[in-house]
Amino acid sequence: MSSSRTSQKLRFVRSSRSVLAVTSAACVFAVAGCSTLPHNTSPQVIGTFQKRIDPQVEIMGPKAGADADLVLREFYTASGKPASNYESSRNFLADSIAETWDPTGSMLVVDSIDILTVDNGADRRTFDVRGNVIGSLVDGGAYVPRSIKYEATIKMEKINDQWRIVDLPAGLVIERNDLRNNYRPLSLYFFGQSEQSLVSDRRWLYTGQQSVDTELVTLLLEGPNNDLRPAISDLVPVSATFLGKEDGTYRFSGMNSMSQEQRLRFAASLVWTLNNANVGGKIKATADGSPLIDGLDEMTIDDFAEYNPGNLASSDAKLYAINNGALLEVSGGTAAPSSTSLGRANNLQSADISAESIVAAVQKNSQTEYQLKLGKMGENLSDHLKAKTIARPTFEPSGQAIWTVVNGEKVVRVARSAASGEISQSEVDTSGMDNINGEISVIRLSATGARVAMLIGGNVYIGIVARGKNSDYHIVNAHQVGLEMQNTALSLDWMSDGSLLVGTNNTNSPVWRIEQDGSSATTLASGNITAPVVAVAASPTTLYITDSHALLQLPAESTDNSFWREVSGLQGLRSSPIVAK
């Protein structure tokens, strides 16, 4: 944001009157570093849950006379309830270890827990507990996808005729369903490195705590999760502290070094974070005894409407399609050739179109040569890049630069100057992905440009886009998500809520939705889809896929029982969708 734009914004903000409610406290988790839970781990600060838990939250305990295996299984269910320093879990432990057991060493999420009897004595039992770890909750409730085996040995004894656990590893293990039953995902919002848009950082917070707003504010001040941090602008100094909420005002200190522009952006992060959590109304916030924004005692989302993270994609995003190598414009139930030369082409393989009508297209010159073309809709497109294969381009948020993959391995950035139209080309550093084997067949940048989704060997990966000191680009902290797809993924695109739409060659589950943090993958309606799904696209209102017969669409808010319908104007034509956004 330019200084003039900032001053204009500040003048606008000073003239506005609005607010929102905020409060905080942090739940912090640590990840186990191996396939079995460690017996000796350094405890991590988890906060005094008992001070923030709804008194109506039910505390669990073992049923009188229950068999040992049932007591153990209920213990794992109780592990999803952190109320009163995990009182529910401790009720299943013998008194000798109930107070010393450390639940903070790790929090692993498994698909399911298998319990196998190893020693079946009259008063002593030993069990092997196994499961597939699908993720971990780390500091601040951030979810990290994982794929390892979990194994632990649990010893139990009959004490006063009741089975209790007498030996177990430190740390927590919960099943996927217990995570969703006891925690809810909410988003923190931070500014990306360009400082033009808010980037979501999904966190899982316990549903039994009362002060969700203060929890969120505390986490916001702590900063983004470690994976996302390289893509985020560092606006808040390390000296900044959240002092709590007093008389409806959220008080901060240690912000004297922040400029008004930095405070403005922090205020936008604060307001939109709380709005996402349905903390409505007006917000009062002070920094070092003065209003967070000079001249503004109260704030609402209207004061920061330009940063609305829900407006990254236009609801009227225009639909295009590729059919028989030509670009079609789809509108009002008809499909007509594009006014560009691509509308008359017969060798167009893929394309992306920005909201500013910039076109990036890949044409097939021969069996061994593909070419990238770039330019403004309605104008002649210039030629760039020639290679044996070129992946479908994907635009950065500015609409002035695209990324693609050359020959399945080299990620290339091609930028077009908005002022001169001059084209520059550079390679994106992917050395942080050296541990991932396979060719990159699909690459898609998120709406904020902070994340990148890729298909590698039929599997889905999400990485973080980082900028170096020389303004070079890097892909870091890539994680595989959607493990359920098992090498079947063929196509993907970002949805407006930050999740992924994925097409596969699986006849039973051809289309999937994957959460942004990789915490879950769910199948979408598939009753009338014939795999493979070779292309997908998404607008805020509609999902599009290309199966083996046609281009189909489905409302974005559809139910599982909905059927996909052919796109009007393209009935009977197997076309690939492109949403300009």
GIFENJO-V589139 format. One record per residue. N is the residue number from 1. RES is the residue in three letters. PHI is phi in radians with two decimals (none if undefined). Layout:
# GIFENJO-V589139
{{N,RES,PHI} {N,RES,PHI}}
This chain:
# GIFENJO-V589139
{{1,MET,none} {2,SER,-1.21} {3,SER,-1.11} {4,SER,-1.16} {5,ARG,-1.10} {6,THR,-1.11} {7,SER,-1.09} {8,GLN,-1.07} {9,LYS,-1.10} {10,LEU,-1.09} {11,ARG,-1.11} {12,PHE,-1.11} {13,VAL,-1.09} {14,ARG,-1.10} {15,SER,-1.53} {16,SER,-1.65} {17,ARG,-2.34} {18,SER,-2.97} {19,VAL,-2.72} {20,LEU,-2.80} {21,ALA,-1.75} {22,VAL,-2.49} {23,THR,-2.80} {24,SER,-2.86} {25,ALA,2.96} {26,ALA,-1.99} {27,CYS,-1.81} {28,VAL,-2.19} {29,PHE,-2.20} {30,ALA,-2.24} {31,VAL,-1.68} {32,ALA,-1.26} {33,GLY,-1.69} {34,CYS,-2.44} {35,SER,-1.31} {36,THR,-2.03} {37,LEU,-1.21} {38,PRO,-1.28} {39,HIS,-1.44} {40,ASN,-2.19} {41,THR,-2.36} {42,SER,-1.36} {43,PRO,-1.12} {44,GLN,-1.88} {45,VAL,-1.10} {46,ILE,-2.01} {47,GLY,1.45} {48,THR,-1.50} {49,PHE,-0.97} {50,GLN,-1.07} {51,LYS,-1.48} {52,ARG,-2.19} {53,ILE,-1.59} {54,ASP,-1.02} {55,PRO,-1.04} {56,GLN,-1.47} {57,VAL,-1.12} {58,GLU,-1.32} {59,ILE,-1.66} {60,MET,-1.50} {61,GLY,-2.84} {62,PRO,-1.20} {63,LYS,-1.38} {64,ALA,-1.04} {65,GLY,1.35} {66,ALA,-1.20} {67,ASP,-1.12} {68,ALA,-1.04} {69,ASP,-1.13} {70,LEU,-1.24} {71,VAL,-1.07} {72,LEU,-1.12} {73,ARG,-1.13} {74,GLU,-1.17} {75,PHE,-1.04} {76,TYR,-1.17} {77,THR,-1.12} {78,ALA,-1.16} {79,SER,-1.13} {80,GLY,-1.45} {81,LYS,-2.08} {82,PRO,-1.41} {83,ALA,-0.94} {84,SER,0.92} {85,ASN,0.99} {86,TYR,1.04} {87,GLU,-1.03} {88,SER,-1.03} {89,SER,-1.15} {90,ARG,-1.14} {91,ASN,-1.13} {92,PHE,-1.65} {93,LEU,-1.76} {94,ALA,-1.13} {95,ASP,-0.97} {96,SER,-1.15} {97,ILE,-2.16} {98,ALA,-1.05} {99,GLU,-1.52} {100,THR,-1.60} {101,TRP,-1.04} {102,ASP,-1.82} {103,PRO,-1.49} {104,THR,-1.72} {105,GLY,-1.16} {106,SER,-2.94} {107,MET,-2.46} {108,LEU,-1.69} {109,VAL,-1.88} {110,VAL,-1.99} {111,ASP,-1.16} {112,SER,-2.82} {113,ILE,-1.91} {114,ASP,-1.84} {115,ILE,-2.06} {116,LEU,-2.11} {117,THR,-1.34} {118,VAL,-1.81} {119,ASP,-2.31} {120,ASN,-2.04} {121,GLY,-1.38} {122,ALA,-1.19} {123,ASP,-2.10} {124,ARG,-2.35} {125,ARG,-2.37} {126,THR,-2.20} {127,PHE,-2.18} {128,ASP,-1.67} {129,VAL,-1.96} {130,ARG,-2.32} {131,GLY,-3.07} {132,ASN,-1.75} {133,VAL,-1.31} {134,ILE,-1.85} {135,GLY,-3.12} {136,SER,-2.38} {137,LEU,-1.64} {138,VAL,-1.90} {139,ASP,-0.82} {140,GLY,1.36} {141,GLY,1.41} {142,ALA,-1.33} {143,TYR,-1.70} {144,VAL,-2.11} {145,PRO,-1.07} {146,ARG,-2.50} {147,SER,-2.55} {148,ILE,-2.45} {149,LYS,-1.62} {150,TYR,-1.96} {151,GLU,-2.46} {152,ALA,-2.63} {153,THR,-1.89} {154,ILE,-2.09} {155,LYS,-1.92} {156,MET,-2.29} {157,GLU,-2.34} {158,LYS,-1.54} {159,ILE,-2.09} {160,ASN,0.92} {161,ASP,1.18} {162,GLN,-2.24} {163,TRP,-1.33} {164,ARG,-2.40} {165,ILE,-1.39} {166,VAL,-2.01} {167,ASP,-2.69} {168,LEU,-2.78} {169,PRO,-1.19} {170,ALA,-1.23} {171,GLY,1.65} {172,LEU,-2.07} {173,VAL,-2.30} {174,ILE,-2.28} {175,GLU,-1.38} {176,ARG,-0.89} {177,ASN,-1.13} {178,ASP,-1.22} {179,LEU,-1.06} {180,ARG,-1.27} {181,ASN,-1.35} {182,ASN,-2.04} {183,TYR,-2.25} {184,ARG,-2.28} {185,PRO,-1.46} {186,LEU,-2.31} {187,SER,-1.92} {188,LEU,-1.53} {189,TYR,-2.18} {190,PHE,-2.21} {191,PHE,-1.38} {192,GLY,-1.22} {193,GLN,-1.12} {194,SER,-1.33} {195,GLU,1.03} {196,GLN,-1.88} {197,SER,-2.56} {198,LEU,-1.57} {199,VAL,-1.88} {200,SER,-1.41} {201,ASP,-2.27} {202,ARG,-1.33} {203,ARG,-2.24} {204,TRP,-1.85} {205,LEU,-2.00} {206,TYR,-1.14} {207,THR,-1.28} {208,GLY,-1.46} {209,GLN,-1.49} {210,GLN,-1.50} {211,SER,-1.69} {212,VAL,-1.12} {213,ASP,-1.12} {214,THR,-1.19} {215,GLU,-1.01} {216,LEU,-1.14} {217,VAL,-1.13} {218,THR,-1.04} {219,LEU,-1.14} {220,LEU,-1.06} {221,LEU,-1.26} {222,GLU,-1.23} {223,GLY,1.72} {224,PRO,-1.20} {225,ASN,-1.14} {226,ASN,-1.05} {227,ASP,-1.12} {228,LEU,-1.36} {229,ARG,-0.88} {230,PRO,-1.09} {231,ALA,-1.71} {232,ILE,-1.95} {233,SER,-1.35} {234,ASP,-1.52} {235,LEU,-1.66} {236,VAL,-1.79} {237,PRO,-1.19} {238,VAL,-1.11} {239,SER,-1.31} {240,ALA,-1.14} {241,THR,-2.39} {242,PHE,-1.61} {243,LEU,-1.58} {244,GLY,1.89} {245,LYS,-1.89} {246,GLU,-2.39} {247,ASP,0.95} {248,GLY,1.37} {249,THR,-1.97} {250,TYR,-1.66} {251,ARG,-1.86} {252,PHE,-2.14} {253,SER,-2.38} {254,GLY,1.28} {255,MET,-1.96} {256,ASN,-1.07} {257,SER,-1.40} {258,MET,-1.38} {259,SER,-1.30} {260,GLN,-1.09} {261,GLU,-1.12} {262,GLN,-1.16} {263,ARG,-1.12} {264,LEU,-1.03} {265,ARG,-1.22} {266,PHE,-1.09} {267,ALA,-1.07} {268,ALA,-1.09} {269,SER,-1.06} {270,LEU,-1.08} {271,VAL,-1.13} {272,TRP,-1.29} {273,THR,-1.09} {274,LEU,-1.22} {275,ASN,-1.08} {276,ASN,-1.03} {277,ALA,-1.61} {278,ASN,1.09} {279,VAL,-1.56} {280,GLY,-1.55} {281,GLY,1.72} {282,LYS,-1.82} {283,ILE,-2.08} {284,LYS,-1.95} {285,ALA,-2.51} {286,THR,-2.15} {287,ALA,-2.26} {288,ASP,0.97} {289,GLY,1.56} {290,SER,-2.07} {291,PRO,-0.92} {292,LEU,-0.95} {293,ILE,-1.95} {294,ASP,-0.90} {295,GLY,1.41} {296,LEU,-2.20} {297,ASP,-1.49} {298,GLU,-2.32} {299,MET,-2.38} {300,THR,-2.37} {301,ILE,-1.11} {302,ASP,-1.11} {303,ASP,-1.22} {304,PHE,-2.27} {305,ALA,-1.07} {306,GLU,-1.18} {307,TYR,-1.80} {308,ASN,-0.95} {309,PRO,-1.18} {310,GLY,-1.46} {311,ASN,-1.84} {312,LEU,-1.23} {313,ALA,-2.14} {314,SER,-1.28} {315,SER,-1.15} {316,ASP,-1.81} {317,ALA,-0.92} {318,LYS,-1.37} {319,LEU,-1.74} {320,TYR,-2.12} {321,ALA,-2.64} {322,ILE,-1.85} {323,ASN,-2.40} {324,ASN,0.93} {325,GLY,1.39} {326,ALA,-2.09} {327,LEU,-1.61} {328,LEU,-1.97} {329,GLU,-1.72} {330,VAL,-1.91} {331,SER,-2.81} {332,GLY,1.03} {333,GLY,1.43} {334,THR,-2.24} {335,ALA,-2.25} {336,ALA,-2.21} {337,PRO,-0.98} {338,SER,-1.07} {339,SER,-1.24} {340,THR,-1.42} {341,SER,-1.09} {342,LEU,-1.17} {343,GLY,-1.23} {344,ARG,-1.88} {345,ALA,-1.36} {346,ASN,-2.34} {347,ASN,-2.26} {348,LEU,-1.27} {349,GLN,-1.75} {350,SER,-2.78} {351,ALA,-2.86} {352,ASP,-2.37} {353,ILE,-2.32} {354,SER,-1.45} {355,ALA,-1.11} {356,GLU,-1.57} {357,SER,1.15} {358,ILE,-1.53} {359,VAL,-1.97} {360,ALA,-2.13} {361,ALA,-2.31} {362,VAL,-2.00} {363,GLN,-1.94} {364,LYS,-1.68} {365,ASN,-1.44} {366,SER,-2.78} {367,GLN,-1.12} {368,THR,-2.10} {369,GLU,-2.46} {370,TYR,-2.10} {371,GLN,-2.36} {372,LEU,-1.61} {373,LYS,-2.13} {374,LEU,-2.48} {375,GLY,2.93} {376,LYS,-1.57} {377,MET,-0.94} {378,GLY,1.55} {379,GLU,-2.00} {380,ASN,-1.17} {381,LEU,-1.58} {382,SER,-1.59} {383,ASP,-1.59} {384,HIS,-2.59} {385,LEU,0.87} {386,LYS,-2.21} {387,ALA,-2.79} {388,LYS,-1.17} {389,THR,-2.48} {390,ILE,-2.37} {391,ALA,-1.25} {392,ARG,-0.95} {393,PRO,-1.17} {394,THR,-2.43} {395,PHE,-1.46} {396,GLU,-1.25} {397,PRO,-0.98} {398,SER,-1.17} {399,GLY,1.34} {400,GLN,-1.91} {401,ALA,-2.57} {402,ILE,-2.18} {403,TRP,-2.01} {404,THR,-2.60} {405,VAL,-2.12} {406,VAL,-1.75} {407,ASN,0.97} {408,GLY,1.33} {409,GLU,-2.37} {410,LYS,-1.73} {411,VAL,-1.51} {412,VAL,-2.09} {413,ARG,-1.90} {414,VAL,-2.07} {415,ALA,-1.97} {416,ARG,-2.05} {417,SER,-1.15} {418,ALA,-1.15} {419,ALA,-1.47} {420,SER,-1.85} {421,GLY,1.36} {422,GLU,-1.16} {423,ILE,-1.84} {424,SER,-2.18} {425,GLN,-2.40} {426,SER,-2.63} {427,GLU,-1.68} {428,VAL,-1.46} {429,ASP,-1.27} {430,THR,-2.01} {431,SER,-1.08} {432,GLY,-1.22} {433,MET,-1.94} {434,ASP,-1.08} {435,ASN,-1.46} {436,ILE,-1.83} {437,ASN,-1.70} {438,GLY,2.13} {439,GLU,-1.46} {440,ILE,-1.52} {441,SER,-1.68} {442,VAL,-2.41} {443,ILE,-2.42} {444,ARG,-2.45} {445,LEU,-1.44} {446,SER,-1.26} {447,ALA,-1.06} {448,THR,-1.59} {449,GLY,1.39} {450,ALA,-1.42} {451,ARG,-2.18} {452,VAL,-2.37} {453,ALA,-1.82} {454,MET,-2.43} {455,LEU,-1.83} {456,ILE,-2.27} {457,GLY,1.03} {458,GLY,1.39} {459,ASN,-2.01} {460,VAL,-1.74} {461,TYR,-2.23} {462,ILE,-2.09} {463,GLY,-2.08} {464,ILE,-1.88} {465,VAL,-1.65} {466,ALA,-2.02} {467,ARG,-1.83} {468,GLY,-1.47} {469,LYS,-1.13} {470,ASN,-1.71} {471,SER,1.11} {472,ASP,-1.43} {473,TYR,-1.90} {474,HIS,-2.37} {475,ILE,-1.81} {476,VAL,-2.26} {477,ASN,0.91} {478,ALA,-1.39} {479,HIS,-2.22} {480,GLN,-1.32} {481,VAL,-2.24} {482,GLY,1.08} {483,LEU,-1.05} {484,GLU,-1.08} {485,MET,-1.34} {486,GLN,0.81} {487,ASN,1.16} {488,THR,-1.90} {489,ALA,-1.24} {490,LEU,-2.11} {491,SER,-2.64} {492,LEU,-2.77} {493,ASP,-2.77} {494,TRP,-1.36} {495,MET,-1.65} {496,SER,-1.14} {497,ASP,-1.54} {498,GLY,1.61} {499,SER,-1.51} {500,LEU,-1.94} {501,LEU,-1.77} {502,VAL,-2.23} {503,GLY,-1.82} {504,THR,-2.32} {505,ASN,-1.76} {506,ASN,-1.42} {507,THR,-1.17} {508,ASN,-1.48} {509,SER,-2.38} {510,PRO,-1.34} {511,VAL,-2.30} {512,TRP,-2.27} {513,ARG,-2.11} {514,ILE,-2.02} {515,GLU,-1.12} {516,GLN,-0.97} {517,ASP,-1.56} {518,GLY,1.34} {519,SER,-1.25} {520,SER,-2.77} {521,ALA,-2.34} {522,THR,-2.19} {523,THR,-1.45} {524,LEU,-1.72} {525,ALA,-0.88} {526,SER,-2.48} {527,GLY,-0.97} {528,ASN,-2.04} {529,ILE,-1.68} {530,THR,-1.96} {531,ALA,-1.09} {532,PRO,-1.50} {533,VAL,-1.70} {534,VAL,-1.61} {535,ALA,-2.64} {536,VAL,-2.45} {537,ALA,-2.74} {538,ALA,-2.52} {539,SER,-1.92} {540,PRO,-1.03} {541,THR,-1.92} {542,THR,-2.46} {543,LEU,-1.83} {544,TYR,-2.22} {545,ILE,-2.46} {546,THR,-2.03} {547,ASP,-1.70} {548,SER,-1.26} {549,HIS,-2.07} {550,ALA,-2.76} {551,LEU,-1.58} {552,LEU,-2.06} {553,GLN,-2.38} {554,LEU,-2.62} {555,PRO,-0.97} {556,ALA,-1.06} {557,GLU,-1.72} {558,SER,-1.32} {559,THR,-1.68} {560,ASP,-1.13} {561,ASN,-1.60} {562,SER,-1.30} {563,PHE,-1.92} {564,TRP,-1.29} {565,ARG,-2.09} {566,GLU,-1.12} {567,VAL,-1.29} {568,SER,-1.02} {569,GLY,1.64} {570,LEU,-2.18} {571,GLN,-1.03} {572,GLY,1.36} {573,LEU,-1.95} {574,ARG,-1.39} {575,SER,-2.17} {576,SER,-1.75} {577,PRO,-1.42} {578,ILE,-2.38} {579,VAL,-1.87} {580,ALA,-1.30} {581,LYS,-2.71}}
